[in-house]
């Protein structure tokens, strides 16, 4: 049977989702613990290959197994084996042809900014510290240029291997909770480092270094060098993936 997992994790101590040679990853831990639990060679397929240091509340993964353990019980058994910074939120059986990356989805990310005179050690692992006063209204105005279907070549890492850089962003909004500013962004798909580069660019707007209208010119340029810097990974969380 094919089993779907909803996976939450604190990405601080991991080199992202995807298995690699230079450090421990979420995928590696899941493969190891599922294989030990089910006495099979298990390889999970993740919906979103989050970067090193990025967090998740609702990433999705699937795997195939011959086990007789009911799919909904696997989450309980697996959580007993996982480290404290990785937890399965739900497990269920899905159709054998379900693939987490090849379905129409809307992904929701949040980026948190601790905007205060001094850092807060309690939130340092889950937000970017910015001591400049940020103009949220200008950031919101700039963000409107990014909503819709656009070529986001200016907002993706030069290391991206995809040929088609057109994506559709359905919503960007900001909210403030005390000194924490939270940007929420939704879309049908995102390029490599796209959300972090968008955040870095909007921070330039909030600091008064870019006018909101400049974001439209960045889009039109299709040139990574015209956009702002990539914001730190620690502030980014994959909140959830909605399958359409």
DAURRA-V319934 format. One record per backbone hydrogen bond with DSSP energy under -0.5 kcal/mol. CO is the residue of the C=O (numbers start at 0). NH is the residue of the N-H. E is the energy in kcal/mol with one decimal. If there is no record, write none. Layout:
co	nh	e
CO	NH	E
CO	NH	E
This chain:
co	nh	e
0	64	-2.3
1	93	-2.4
2	62	-1.6
3	91	-1.8
4	6	-0.6
4	60	-2.1
5	88	-3.4
5	89	-0.9
6	58	-2.3
7	86	-2.8
8	10	-0.7
8	55	-2.3
9	12	-0.6
10	13	-1.7
10	52	-1.0
13	15	-0.7
13	52	-1.2
15	25	-1.9
16	26	-2.3
19	22	-0.6
22	19	-0.5
23	14	-3.0
24	28	-1.8
25	29	-2.4
26	30	-2.6
27	31	-2.2
28	32	-2.6
29	33	-2.6
30	34	-2.2
31	35	-2.1
32	36	-2.1
33	37	-2.9
34	38	-1.3
34	39	-0.9
39	41	-1.1
44	61	-1.9
47	49	-1.6
49	16	-2.5
50	53	-1.9
54	237	-2.5
55	8	-2.5
58	6	-3.1
59	46	-3.1
60	4	-3.6
61	44	-2.5
62	2	-2.9
69	72	-1.7
69	73	-0.8
70	73	-0.9
70	74	-0.6
72	76	-1.8
73	77	-3.0
74	78	-2.1
75	79	-0.8
77	80	-1.8
77	81	-1.4
82	85	-2.0
84	9	-2.4
86	7	-2.9
86	88	-0.5
89	5	-2.4
91	3	-3.3
93	1	-0.6
94	97	-1.9
98	101	-0.7
103	243	-2.7
105	241	-2.9
106	186	-1.8
107	238	-2.0
107	239	-1.5
108	184	-2.5
109	236	-2.4
110	182	-2.8
111	127	-2.3
112	114	-1.0
112	180	-2.9
113	115	-0.9
113	129	-2.5
118	120	-0.5
119	122	-1.2
119	123	-0.6
122	125	-1.7
127	113	-2.8
129	115	-0.9
133	135	-1.1
134	138	-1.8
135	139	-2.7
136	140	-2.1
137	141	-2.5
138	142	-2.2
139	143	-1.1
141	144	-1.2
142	145	-1.6
142	146	-0.6
143	146	-0.8
147	149	-0.6
147	168	-2.2
149	151	-0.8
149	166	-2.4
151	154	-1.8
152	155	-1.1
156	159	-1.9
162	164	-0.7
164	151	-2.6
166	149	-2.5
166	168	-0.5
167	169	-0.5
167	187	-2.1
168	147	-3.2
170	185	-2.7
172	183	-3.0
174	181	-3.0
176	179	-1.9
178	114	-2.8
178	180	-0.6
179	176	-3.1
180	112	-2.7
180	182	-0.5
181	174	-1.9
181	183	-0.5
182	110	-2.7
183	172	-2.4
184	108	-2.6
185	169	-1.7
185	170	-1.4
186	106	-3.0
190	193	-2.0
191	156	-2.3
192	196	-2.2
193	197	-2.5
194	198	-2.5
195	199	-2.3
195	230	-2.1
196	200	-2.2
197	201	-2.7
198	202	-2.1
199	203	-1.2
200	204	-1.4
201	205	-2.5
202	206	-1.9
203	208	-2.3
203	209	-1.3
204	207	-1.4
205	134	-1.8
210	213	-1.6
211	214	-1.5
212	215	-0.9
212	216	-0.9
213	217	-2.0
214	218	-2.1
215	219	-2.1
216	220	-1.9
217	221	-1.2
217	222	-0.6
218	221	-0.6
222	225	-2.0
223	226	-1.3
228	230	-0.5
231	234	-0.8
232	235	-2.1
234	111	-2.1
235	54	-2.4
236	109	-2.4
236	238	-0.9
237	56	-3.2
237	57	-1.4
239	107	-2.6
240	242	-0.6
241	105	-2.2
